[in-house]
Amino acid sequence: MLAILALVSSQTSLEVKASATVKHPALAEISGMVQSRPDKDLFWVHNDSGDSARIFAIRRDGSVISPSGPSYGGIAISGAKNVDWEDIALAGGKLYVSDLGSNGNARRDLGVYIVKEPNPATDVSAKATHIPVVYPDQDAFPPAKRHFDCEAVFVWNGKFHLLTKHRSPDGRFPEPGTKLYRLDTMMPGKANVAKKLEEVADMKGWVTAADTSPDGRWLAVLTQFPKASVWIFDTKGVGDKLLSKPTRWLELLGAKQCESICFDGPDRLMVGNEQRDLFGIKLADIPRFSR
């Protein structure tokens, strides 16, 4: 069943200013970000499509952890290719780099790269395991409904989840819906069919990133177009329906083209845009949501 989310709040927008800017030349367009668990002032990021297969570690102030200075090229991910990397997640000491971007909805080589979290001060490369992913409900490439792009992933209860980004049938315009899927298998070299869990018709924009709080209680979802906005969902007692209990929503004014989000501790979010600005947002500043 399709669910349509409605917001009731007297103040639902906030003018935001960048708390930091990433200036390292090799990071031209950050599309994914996640906070490290061992070092809370360390965030793993990567570029969008067209870059080599590599990741970078940055600090909260936007500086890159760089053993070799301005020419530093990041940590190379061996056994991987950046076709369209759009998001990154972390759980159990492993990074999940999502190569699920499919602007034209025509890709047949979707997948996720799993990498043991490296040490950015010493490691120059890390080996990846590739997990092929297919959608159970995609029967054409491209399909009539272009609902099989993905820019938002997260790990919850030990399982990898993804949220789709939707376009109009001609691919030119965004649609505000999303579908939630889960991977119940993670087999290298074999097709892992994502299980569809839920569909929402209106997220007030297309979904560009997601993350869960360190304790798994909250799910943050970033949307974009015409403006960026942040959803907070309560995961307690909802089973598989992780989008069924929205608790907070906020439109971000002045944030430009936002592409990444992650929790920065239990009660704060970090949002990044394509212009490499970082925005710190407290959960308490996001207005409560009611149906």
Order of alpha helices (4+ residues) and beta strands (2+ residues): beta-beta-beta-beta-beta-beta-beta-beta-beta-beta-beta-beta-beta-beta-beta-beta-beta-beta-beta-beta-beta-beta-beta-beta
